[in-house]
């Protein structure tokens, strides 16, 4: 069975990338929750970005129109 690719949303339509401010806010929260460690800025930033992107993923079942 072939699916019509027009029915599958693209990443930009359903999963917009988090903004710099959103990542900064999430990273600050993670940093605080981690006890404000020094020298882990980059790791915490990437973890915040990963979490925000993961939250925005749409399950395949809901992304495909009937």
N, C-alpha and C positions, 0 to 999 in steps of 0.2 A: 504494500500500500504506500503510495507516494503522498507526502504532505505538501500542501501549498506553503511555500516559504513566506508568502505574504501574511500568513496567519501567525507566524512565529515572531513575537516582538524582538527587536534588537536590544542590545544592552543599553543603548542610550534612551530608548523609549521606556523601558521598565526598570532599569537599574542605574539611575544616574549616579555618577561618581560623587562621593561626598566632597563637600567644599573644604577648603583649607580651614575655615572657622569651625566646621563640624568636627573635623579631625582633631583640631587643637583642643576643643572642649572635651572630647572623649579622651584624648591623651592626658589632659590635665586630671581628669577623674581617675584614670588608671594609675597615674603617677601618685596621686594622693592615696588611693586605696593600697598601693604597694609600699607605703611608708616613705614616699618622696625620696627614692634612691637617687644617688648621684651617678652620672656616667651611663645612664641607660636611656637617655633621651631618644635616640634613634630607634631602639628596639621598641620602646613604648609607643612612639609615633606610628611605626609600622603595624603594631598590634591594634592600635585604635583604628587605623585605616582598614585593616583586614576585617575587624569586627563590624564596622559600618557597612562595608561592601557585602559581607555575609548576610547581614540583616535585610539588605535590599534585594537579595536574590528572590526571584519568583519561581516557585516549583514548576517544573515542566508541565504538569497536569493543568495548572491554572493559566499558564502562558499560551497554551494552544486553544484557539477558539473552536467551539464545536462545529 
